Amino acid sequence: MKVYLLSLGAGLLVGIVYSLLNVRSPAPPVIALVGLLGILVGEQLIPFAKTLVNKEPAATSWIHQIKPHMFGHLPKGGDSIVGARQAEAKMGDHG
């Protein structure tokens, strides 16, 4: 979650700089982003409906289909830090 907040903060900072420089953002208009959201949600309607028709709990569809596709998997910061430290240690042994 920290990565997402940092990304949002960086975006806000860039937006402020653009505003101060009176530069227009290269980002697509909001209407395009709303359309992309519609596509993303629409892709999940059929799998969700199949879950309901099969009388499975809605949570099953949410956990296994909708959530991973729409939101992705949150990064696991601890694993990458440990891996980076192990790589540094190996380089130190050979250098």
KOLGU-4560 file (N, C-alpha, C; in nm, 3 decimals, padded with zeros to 5 digits):
<recs>
<n_xx: 00.083 n_yy: -00.118 n_zz: 00.000 ca_xx: 00.000 ca_yy: 00.000 ca_zz: 00.000 c_xx: 00.087 c_yy: 00.125 c_zz: 00.000 mol: A seq: 1 type: MET>
<n_xx: 00.204 n_yy: 00.116 n_zz: 00.063 ca_xx: 00.294 ca_yy: 00.230 ca_zz: 00.071 c_xx: 00.337 c_yy: 00.275 c_zz: -00.069 mol: A seq: 2 type: LYS>
<n_xx: 00.359 n_yy: 00.180 n_zz: -00.159 ca_xx: 00.400 ca_yy: 00.212 ca_zz: -00.296 c_xx: 00.292 c_yy: 00.293 c_zz: -00.367 mol: A seq: 3 type: VAL>
<n_xx: 00.165 n_yy: 00.258 n_zz: -00.343 ca_xx: 00.055 ca_yy: 00.330 ca_zz: -00.407 c_xx: 00.046 c_yy: 00.473 c_zz: -00.354 mol: A seq: 4 type: TYR>
<n_xx: 00.067 n_yy: 00.490 n_zz: -00.224 ca_xx: 00.063 ca_yy: 00.623 ca_zz: -00.167 c_xx: 00.180 c_yy: 00.708 c_zz: -00.218 mol: A seq: 5 type: LEU>
<n_xx: 00.297 n_yy: 00.646 n_zz: -00.231 ca_xx: 00.412 ca_yy: 00.718 ca_zz: -00.286 c_xx: 00.385 c_yy: 00.758 c_zz: -00.432 mol: A seq: 6 type: LEU>
<n_xx: 00.324 n_yy: 00.670 n_zz: -00.506 ca_xx: 00.290 ca_yy: 00.699 ca_zz: -00.645 c_xx: 00.192 c_yy: 00.816 c_zz: -00.654 mol: A seq: 7 type: SER>
<n_xx: 00.090 n_yy: 00.813 n_zz: -00.568 ca_xx: -00.006 ca_yy: 00.923 ca_zz: -00.564 c_xx: 00.063 c_yy: 01.054 c_zz: -00.527 mol: A seq: 8 type: LEU>
<n_xx: 00.149 n_yy: 01.050 n_zz: -00.427 ca_xx: 00.222 ca_yy: 01.169 ca_zz: -00.385 c_xx: 00.310 c_yy: 01.224 c_zz: -00.497 mol: A seq: 9 type: GLY>
<n_xx: 00.378 n_yy: 01.136 n_zz: -00.568 ca_xx: 00.462 ca_yy: 01.180 ca_zz: -00.681 c_xx: 00.376 c_yy: 01.244 c_zz: -00.789 mol: A seq: 10 type: ALA>
<n_xx: 00.261 n_yy: 01.184 n_zz: -00.815 ca_xx: 00.170 ca_yy: 01.241 ca_zz: -00.915 c_xx: 00.120 c_yy: 01.379 c_zz: -00.874 mol: A seq: 11 type: GLY>
<n_xx: 00.086 n_yy: 01.394 n_zz: -00.746 ca_xx: 00.042 ca_yy: 01.524 ca_zz: -00.697 c_xx: 00.153 c_yy: 01.629 c_zz: -00.711 mol: A seq: 12 type: LEU>
<n_xx: 00.274 n_yy: 01.589 n_zz: -00.677 ca_xx: 00.387 ca_yy: 01.681 ca_zz: -00.688 c_xx: 00.408 c_yy: 01.724 c_zz: -00.833 mol: A seq: 13 type: LEU>
<n_xx: 00.403 n_yy: 01.631 n_zz: -00.926 ca_xx: 00.419 ca_yy: 01.665 ca_zz: -01.067 c_xx: 00.305 c_yy: 01.756 c_zz: -01.112 mol: A seq: 14 type: VAL>
<n_xx: 00.182 n_yy: 01.727 n_zz: -01.066 ca_xx: 00.069 ca_yy: 01.813 ca_zz: -01.100 c_xx: 00.087 c_yy: 01.956 c_zz: -01.052 mol: A seq: 15 type: GLY>
<n_xx: 00.142 n_yy: 01.971 n_zz: -00.932 ca_xx: 00.167 ca_yy: 02.105 ca_zz: -00.878 c_xx: 00.273 c_yy: 02.177 c_zz: -00.961 mol: A seq: 16 type: ILE>
<n_xx: 00.379 n_yy: 02.105 n_zz: -00.998 ca_xx: 00.484 ca_yy: 02.165 ca_zz: -01.081 c_xx: 00.426 c_yy: 02.206 c_zz: -01.216 mol: A seq: 17 type: VAL>
<n_xx: 00.345 n_yy: 02.119 n_zz: -01.278 ca_xx: 00.281 ca_yy: 02.154 ca_zz: -01.405 c_xx: 00.197 c_yy: 02.280 c_zz: -01.391 mol: A seq: 18 type: TYR>
<n_xx: 00.124 n_yy: 02.289 n_zz: -01.281 ca_xx: 00.039 ca_yy: 02.406 ca_zz: -01.259 c_xx: 00.122 c_yy: 02.532 c_zz: -01.244 mol: A seq: 19 type: SER>
<n_xx: 00.231 n_yy: 02.525 n_zz: -01.168 ca_xx: 00.317 ca_yy: 02.640 ca_zz: -01.149 c_xx: 00.383 c_yy: 02.685 c_zz: -01.280 mol: A seq: 20 type: LEU>
<n_xx: 00.414 n_yy: 02.587 n_zz: -01.365 ca_xx: 00.477 ca_yy: 02.620 ca_zz: -01.493 c_xx: 00.374 c_yy: 02.650 c_zz: -01.602 mol: A seq: 21 type: LEU>
<n_xx: 00.247 n_yy: 02.637 n_zz: -01.566 ca_xx: 00.137 ca_yy: 02.660 ca_zz: -01.661 c_xx: 00.148 c_yy: 02.568 c_zz: -01.783 mol: A seq: 22 type: ASN>
<n_xx: 00.180 n_yy: 02.440 n_zz: -01.755 ca_xx: 00.194 ca_yy: 02.338 ca_zz: -01.858 c_xx: 00.073 c_yy: 02.245 c_zz: -01.849 mol: A seq: 23 type: VAL>
<n_xx: 00.023 n_yy: 02.204 n_zz: -01.965 ca_xx: -00.091 ca_yy: 02.113 ca_zz: -01.967 c_xx: -00.042 c_yy: 01.969 c_zz: -01.953 mol: A seq: 24 type: ARG>
<n_xx: -00.111 n_yy: 01.891 n_zz: -01.872 ca_xx: -00.074 ca_yy: 01.752 ca_zz: -01.846 c_xx: -00.094 c_yy: 01.666 c_zz: -01.971 mol: A seq: 25 type: SER>
<n_xx: -00.001 n_yy: 01.573 n_zz: -01.996 ca_xx: -00.018 ca_yy: 01.483 ca_zz: -02.111 c_xx: -00.115 c_yy: 01.367 c_zz: -02.081 mol: A seq: 26 type: PRO>
<n_xx: -00.169 n_yy: 01.364 n_zz: -01.959 ca_xx: -00.259 ca_yy: 01.254 ca_zz: -01.921 c_xx: -00.389 c_yy: 01.263 c_zz: -02.001 mol: A seq: 27 type: ALA>
<n_xx: -00.453 n_yy: 01.148 n_zz: -02.024 ca_xx: -00.579 ca_yy: 01.149 ca_zz: -02.099 c_xx: -00.689 c_yy: 01.220 c_zz: -02.020 mol: A seq: 28 type: PRO>
<n_xx: -00.788 n_yy: 01.270 n_zz: -02.089 ca_xx: -00.898 ca_yy: 01.334 ca_zz: -02.017 c_xx: -00.970 c_yy: 01.235 c_zz: -01.927 mol: A seq: 29 type: PRO>
<n_xx: -01.037 n_yy: 01.287 n_zz: -01.829 ca_xx: -01.106 ca_yy: 01.203 ca_zz: -01.730 c_xx: -01.205 c_yy: 01.109 c_zz: -01.798 mol: A seq: 30 type: VAL>
<n_xx: -01.269 n_yy: 01.153 n_zz: -01.906 ca_xx: -01.368 ca_yy: 01.068 ca_zz: -01.974 c_xx: -01.303 c_yy: 00.939 c_zz: -02.024 mol: A seq: 31 type: ILE>
<n_xx: -01.178 n_yy: 00.946 n_zz: -02.070 ca_xx: -01.108 ca_yy: 00.826 ca_zz: -02.116 c_xx: -01.080 c_yy: 00.732 c_zz: -01.999 mol: A seq: 32 type: ALA>
<n_xx: -01.043 n_yy: 00.788 n_zz: -01.885 ca_xx: -01.015 ca_yy: 00.705 ca_zz: -01.768 c_xx: -01.142 c_yy: 00.637 c_zz: -01.718 mol: A seq: 33 type: LEU>
<n_xx: -01.255 n_yy: 00.708 n_zz: -01.725 ca_xx: -01.383 ca_yy: 00.648 ca_zz: -01.685 c_xx: -01.418 c_yy: 00.533 c_zz: -01.780 mol: A seq: 34 type: VAL>
<n_xx: -01.390 n_yy: 00.551 n_zz: -01.907 ca_xx: -01.414 ca_yy: 00.444 ca_zz: -02.004 c_xx: -01.329 c_yy: 00.321 c_zz: -01.976 mol: A seq: 35 type: GLY>
<n_xx: -01.202 n_yy: 00.344 n_zz: -01.940 ca_xx: -01.115 ca_yy: 00.231 ca_zz: -01.904 c_xx: -01.165 c_yy: 00.158 c_zz: -01.780 mol: A seq: 36 type: LEU>
<n_xx: -01.214 n_yy: 00.234 n_zz: -01.683 ca_xx: -01.272 ca_yy: 00.171 ca_zz: -01.564 c_xx: -01.392 c_yy: 00.086 c_zz: -01.603 mol: A seq: 37 type: LEU>
<n_xx: -01.475 n_yy: 00.136 n_zz: -01.694 ca_xx: -01.591 ca_yy: 00.060 ca_zz: -01.741 c_xx: -01.550 c_yy: -00.071 c_zz: -01.806 mol: A seq: 38 type: GLY>
<n_xx: -01.445 n_yy: -00.067 n_zz: -01.885 ca_xx: -01.395 ca_yy: -00.190 ca_zz: -01.949 c_xx: -01.349 c_yy: -00.289 c_zz: -01.843 mol: A seq: 39 type: ILE>
<n_xx: -01.274 n_yy: -00.242 n_zz: -01.746 ca_xx: -01.221 ca_yy: -00.328 ca_zz: -01.641 c_xx: -01.334 c_yy: -00.393 c_zz: -01.561 mol: A seq: 40 type: LEU>
<n_xx: -01.434 n_yy: -00.314 n_zz: -01.525 ca_xx: -01.549 ca_yy: -00.368 ca_zz: -01.450 c_xx: -01.630 c_yy: -00.462 c_zz: -01.539 mol: A seq: 41 type: VAL>
<n_xx: -01.652 n_yy: -00.422 n_zz: -01.664 ca_xx: -01.731 ca_yy: -00.504 ca_zz: -01.756 c_xx: -01.672 c_yy: -00.642 c_zz: -01.779 mol: A seq: 42 type: GLY>
<n_xx: -01.539 n_yy: -00.651 n_zz: -01.779 ca_xx: -01.473 ca_yy: -00.781 ca_zz: -01.795 c_xx: -01.508 c_yy: -00.878 c_zz: -01.682 mol: A seq: 43 type: GLU>
<n_xx: -01.545 n_yy: -00.823 n_zz: -01.569 ca_xx: -01.571 ca_yy: -00.907 ca_zz: -01.452 c_xx: -01.717 c_yy: -00.947 c_zz: -01.437 mol: A seq: 44 type: GLN>
<n_xx: -01.807 n_yy: -00.886 n_zz: -01.513 ca_xx: -01.950 ca_yy: -00.914 ca_zz: -01.497 c_xx: -01.986 c_yy: -01.058 c_zz: -01.531 mol: A seq: 45 type: LEU>
<n_xx: -01.934 n_yy: -01.111 n_zz: -01.641 ca_xx: -01.968 ca_yy: -01.248 ca_zz: -01.681 c_xx: -01.914 c_yy: -01.350 c_zz: -01.580 mol: A seq: 46 type: ILE>
<n_xx: -01.787 n_yy: -01.344 n_zz: -01.541 ca_xx: -01.741 ca_yy: -01.440 ca_zz: -01.439 c_xx: -01.821 c_yy: -01.429 c_zz: -01.308 mol: A seq: 47 type: PRO>
<n_xx: -01.857 n_yy: -01.307 n_zz: -01.269 ca_xx: -01.934 ca_yy: -01.288 ca_zz: -01.147 c_xx: -02.074 c_yy: -01.348 c_zz: -01.163 mol: A seq: 48 type: PHE>
<n_xx: -02.136 n_yy: -01.327 n_zz: -01.278 ca_xx: -02.269 ca_yy: -01.384 ca_zz: -01.303 c_xx: -02.263 c_yy: -01.537 c_zz: -01.303 mol: A seq: 49 type: ALA>
<n_xx: -02.157 n_yy: -01.595 n_zz: -01.360 ca_xx: -02.141 ca_yy: -01.742 ca_zz: -01.358 c_xx: -02.131 c_yy: -01.793 c_zz: -01.215 mol: A seq: 50 type: LYS>
<n_xx: -02.062 n_yy: -01.720 n_zz: -01.130 ca_xx: -02.051 ca_yy: -01.758 ca_zz: -00.989 c_xx: -02.189 c_yy: -01.761 c_zz: -00.924 mol: A seq: 51 type: THR>
<n_xx: -02.270 n_yy: -01.659 n_zz: -00.953 ca_xx: -02.404 ca_yy: -01.652 ca_zz: -00.894 c_xx: -02.494 c_yy: -01.762 c_zz: -00.948 mol: A seq: 52 type: LEU>
<n_xx: -02.484 n_yy: -01.790 n_zz: -01.080 ca_xx: -02.566 ca_yy: -01.896 ca_zz: -01.141 c_xx: -02.529 c_yy: -02.032 c_zz: -01.081 mol: A seq: 53 type: VAL>
<n_xx: -02.401 n_yy: -02.053 n_zz: -01.056 ca_xx: -02.355 ca_yy: -02.181 ca_zz: -00.998 c_xx: -02.379 c_yy: -02.187 c_zz: -00.848 mol: A seq: 54 type: ASN>
<n_xx: -02.442 n_yy: -02.084 n_zz: -00.793 ca_xx: -02.476 ca_yy: -02.075 ca_zz: -00.652 c_xx: -02.354 c_yy: -02.086 c_zz: -00.560 mol: A seq: 55 type: LYS>
<n_xx: -02.244 n_yy: -02.032 n_zz: -00.609 ca_xx: -02.124 ca_yy: -02.023 ca_zz: -00.527 c_xx: -02.132 c_yy: -01.890 c_zz: -00.451 mol: A seq: 56 type: GLU>
<n_xx: -02.063 n_yy: -01.880 n_zz: -00.339 ca_xx: -02.062 ca_yy: -01.752 ca_zz: -00.268 c_xx: -01.997 c_yy: -01.642 c_zz: -00.353 mol: A seq: 57 type: PRO>
<n_xx: -02.052 n_yy: -01.523 n_zz: -00.346 ca_xx: -01.997 ca_yy: -01.411 ca_zz: -00.423 c_xx: -01.853 c_yy: -01.383 c_zz: -00.383 mol: A seq: 58 type: ALA>
<n_xx: -01.819 n_yy: -01.411 n_zz: -00.258 ca_xx: -01.683 ca_yy: -01.387 ca_zz: -00.211 c_xx: -01.582 c_yy: -01.472 c_zz: -00.288 mol: A seq: 59 type: ALA>
<n_xx: -01.624 n_yy: -01.589 n_zz: -00.334 ca_xx: -01.534 ca_yy: -01.675 ca_zz: -00.412 c_xx: -01.492 c_yy: -01.604 c_zz: -00.540 mol: A seq: 60 type: THR>
<n_xx: -01.588 n_yy: -01.547 n_zz: -00.609 ca_xx: -01.558 ca_yy: -01.474 ca_zz: -00.732 c_xx: -01.473 c_yy: -01.352 c_zz: -00.703 mol: A seq: 61 type: SER>
<n_xx: -01.506 n_yy: -01.282 n_zz: -00.594 ca_xx: -01.430 ca_yy: -01.163 ca_zz: -00.558 c_xx: -01.285 c_yy: -01.197 c_zz: -00.530 mol: A seq: 62 type: TRP>
<n_xx: -01.260 n_yy: -01.300 n_zz: -00.450 ca_xx: -01.125 ca_yy: -01.334 ca_zz: -00.407 c_xx: -01.041 c_yy: -01.391 c_zz: -00.522 mol: A seq: 63 type: ILE>
<n_xx: -01.101 n_yy: -01.479 n_zz: -00.602 ca_xx: -01.022 ca_yy: -01.552 ca_zz: -00.703 c_xx: -01.023 c_yy: -01.488 c_zz: -00.841 mol: A seq: 64 type: HIS>
<n_xx: -01.121 n_yy: -01.406 n_zz: -00.874 ca_xx: -01.131 ca_yy: -01.351 ca_zz: -01.008 c_xx: -01.123 c_yy: -01.198 c_zz: -01.010 mol: A seq: 65 type: GLN>
<n_xx: -01.215 n_yy: -01.134 n_zz: -00.942 ca_xx: -01.230 ca_yy: -00.989 ca_zz: -00.956 c_xx: -01.115 c_yy: -00.912 c_zz: -00.892 mol: A seq: 66 type: ILE>
<n_xx: -01.089 n_yy: -00.937 n_zz: -00.765 ca_xx: -00.986 ca_yy: -00.861 ca_zz: -00.693 c_xx: -00.848 c_yy: -00.872 c_zz: -00.759 mol: A seq: 67 type: LYS>
<n_xx: -00.799 n_yy: -00.993 n_zz: -00.791 ca_xx: -00.666 ca_yy: -01.000 ca_zz: -00.852 c_xx: -00.660 c_yy: -00.930 c_zz: -00.988 mol: A seq: 68 type: PRO>
<n_xx: -00.769 n_yy: -00.937 n_zz: -01.065 ca_xx: -00.767 ca_yy: -00.876 ca_zz: -01.199 c_xx: -00.778 c_yy: -00.725 c_zz: -01.192 mol: A seq: 69 type: HIS>
<n_xx: -00.864 n_yy: -00.674 n_zz: -01.107 ca_xx: -00.887 ca_yy: -00.529 ca_zz: -01.103 c_xx: -00.782 c_yy: -00.454 c_zz: -01.022 mol: A seq: 70 type: MET>
<n_xx: -00.734 n_yy: -00.515 n_zz: -00.916 ca_xx: -00.643 ca_yy: -00.444 ca_zz: -00.827 c_xx: -00.502 c_yy: -00.498 c_zz: -00.828 mol: A seq: 71 type: PHE>
<n_xx: -00.480 n_yy: -00.612 n_zz: -00.889 ca_xx: -00.348 ca_yy: -00.673 ca_zz: -00.891 c_xx: -00.310 c_yy: -00.723 c_zz: -00.753 mol: A seq: 72 type: GLY>
<n_xx: -00.189 n_yy: -00.768 n_zz: -00.740 ca_xx: -00.140 ca_yy: -00.815 ca_zz: -00.612 c_xx: -00.051 c_yy: -00.706 c_zz: -00.554 mol: A seq: 73 type: HIS>
<n_xx: -00.073 n_yy: -00.675 n_zz: -00.429 ca_xx: 00.008 ca_yy: -00.573 ca_zz: -00.364 c_xx: 00.153 c_yy: -00.621 c_zz: -00.356 mol: A seq: 74 type: LEU>
<n_xx: 00.247 n_yy: -00.532 n_zz: -00.379 ca_xx: 00.387 ca_yy: -00.572 ca_zz: -00.371 c_xx: 00.425 c_yy: -00.609 c_zz: -00.228 mol: A seq: 75 type: PRO>
<n_xx: 00.515 n_yy: -00.704 n_zz: -00.217 ca_xx: 00.564 ca_yy: -00.748 ca_zz: -00.087 c_xx: 00.703 c_yy: -00.690 c_zz: -00.068 mol: A seq: 76 type: LYS>
<n_xx: 00.709 n_yy: -00.579 n_zz: 00.002 ca_xx: 00.834 ca_yy: -00.506 ca_zz: 00.019 c_xx: 00.942 c_yy: -00.584 c_zz: 00.090 mol: A seq: 77 type: GLY>
<n_xx: 00.904 n_yy: -00.668 n_zz: 00.187 ca_xx: 01.003 ca_yy: -00.742 ca_zz: 00.265 c_xx: 01.085 c_yy: -00.837 c_zz: 00.180 mol: A seq: 78 type: GLY>
<n_xx: 01.022 n_yy: -00.903 n_zz: 00.083 ca_xx: 01.094 ca_yy: -01.000 ca_zz: 00.001 c_xx: 01.200 c_yy: -00.932 c_zz: -00.085 mol: A seq: 79 type: ASP>
<n_xx: 01.168 n_yy: -00.818 n_zz: -00.142 ca_xx: 01.264 ca_yy: -00.751 ca_zz: -00.230 c_xx: 01.380 c_yy: -00.694 c_zz: -00.150 mol: A seq: 80 type: SER>
<n_xx: 01.355 n_yy: -00.651 n_zz: -00.028 ca_xx: 01.462 ca_yy: -00.596 ca_zz: 00.056 c_xx: 01.558 c_yy: -00.708 c_zz: 00.095 mol: A seq: 81 type: ILE>
<n_xx: 01.504 n_yy: -00.823 n_zz: 00.133 ca_xx: 01.589 ca_yy: -00.936 ca_zz: 00.170 c_xx: 01.670 c_yy: -00.981 c_zz: 00.050 mol: A seq: 82 type: VAL>
<n_xx: 01.606 n_yy: -00.989 n_zz: -00.067 ca_xx: 01.676 ca_yy: -01.029 ca_zz: -00.189 c_xx: 01.787 c_yy: -00.933 c_zz: -00.226 mol: A seq: 83 type: GLY>
<n_xx: 01.762 n_yy: -00.804 n_zz: -00.210 ca_xx: 01.863 ca_yy: -00.703 ca_zz: -00.242 c_xx: 01.981 c_yy: -00.715 c_zz: -00.147 mol: A seq: 84 type: ALA>
<n_xx: 01.953 n_yy: -00.739 n_zz: -00.020 ca_xx: 02.063 ca_yy: -00.752 ca_zz: 00.077 c_xx: 02.145 c_yy: -00.877 c_zz: 00.051 mol: A seq: 85 type: ARG>
<n_xx: 02.078 n_yy: -00.985 n_zz: 00.011 ca_xx: 02.151 ca_yy: -01.108 ca_zz: -00.022 c_xx: 02.239 c_yy: -01.085 c_zz: -00.144 mol: A seq: 86 type: GLN>
<n_xx: 02.189 n_yy: -01.014 n_zz: -00.244 ca_xx: 02.268 ca_yy: -00.985 ca_zz: -00.364 c_xx: 02.388 c_yy: -00.899 c_zz: -00.329 mol: A seq: 87 type: ALA>
<n_xx: 02.368 n_yy: -00.800 n_zz: -00.241 ca_xx: 02.479 ca_yy: -00.715 ca_zz: -00.199 c_xx: 02.585 c_yy: -00.796 c_zz: -00.126 mol: A seq: 88 type: GLU>
<n_xx: 02.539 n_yy: -00.889 n_zz: -00.041 ca_xx: 02.634 ca_yy: -00.972 ca_zz: 00.033 c_xx: 02.716 c_yy: -01.059 c_zz: -00.061 mol: A seq: 89 type: ALA>
<n_xx: 02.653 n_yy: -01.115 n_zz: -00.163 ca_xx: 02.724 ca_yy: -01.199 ca_zz: -00.259 c_xx: 02.827 c_yy: -01.118 c_zz: -00.336 mol: A seq: 90 type: LYS>
<n_xx: 02.790 n_yy: -00.995 n_zz: -00.374 ca_xx: 02.885 ca_yy: -00.910 ca_zz: -00.446 c_xx: 03.003 c_yy: -00.873 c_zz: -00.359 mol: A seq: 91 type: MET>
<n_xx: 02.977 n_yy: -00.853 n_zz: -00.229 ca_xx: 03.084 ca_yy: -00.821 ca_zz: -00.136 c_xx: 03.182 c_yy: -00.936 c_zz: -00.118 mol: A seq: 92 type: GLY>
<n_xx: 03.130 n_yy: -01.059 n_zz: -00.125 ca_xx: 03.216 ca_yy: -01.178 ca_zz: -00.111 c_xx: 03.310 c_yy: -01.194 c_zz: -00.229 mol: A seq: 93 type: ASP>
<n_xx: 03.264 n_yy: -01.153 n_zz: -00.348 ca_xx: 03.344 ca_yy: -01.174 ca_zz: -00.470 c_xx: 03.429 c_yy: -01.054 c_zz: -00.505 mol: A seq: 94 type: HIS>
<n_xx: 03.412 n_yy: -00.941 n_zz: -00.437 ca_xx: 03.483 ca_yy: -00.820 ca_zz: -00.478 c_xx: 03.592 c_yy: -00.784 c_zz: -00.394 mol: A seq: 95 type: GLY>
</recs>
